[in-house]
């Protein structure tokens, strides 16, 4: 079991992290962990993949990932501060993981607002990530993204189809106030789409 230290101003591993962690077994080649938080996904993926890039807009999260990589002796992990894909240029990945903020609410400058609030209806950051997939996934690459029933998930599915990507729901967790889904998005031919 890897050691993950929790840091102030950084989203700690929670149930949604555990949901995404179930897909780490699919890590291969060059991997991106978008909205990395503590780095739990990136650090676990680094044990399987050739190289991992951990990205977050929060500078405290970048420090947390570097610390957690160091205490776990992870050498094949790089970190970058970026608002979604804005600083990634033309880098492409075999696999992209993301547990984006998905609660309805605006970011007011507090770093935990950035970790939790996904825009007015909650889906804004998720949709930005999905719209960047074709530019940052290698052909036949895959993305694993956590989405939430607190917003209209059909909006997410329609955007995936509009972009001519395919998807499949893999796992879900029920809470009294929401349901979380882990979806797998394919970029390439011969994939079946659907819920």
PyMOL commands that set and color helices and strands:
alter all, ss='L'
color gray80, all
select helices_A, chain A and resi 15-21+24-26+40-45+59-71+111-116+124-136+153-162
alter helices_A, ss='H'
color red, helices_A
select strands_A, chain A and resi 30-34+51-56+77-81+93-98+137-148+166-174+179-187
alter strands_A, ss='S'
color yellow, strands_A
deselect
rebuild
show_as cartoon
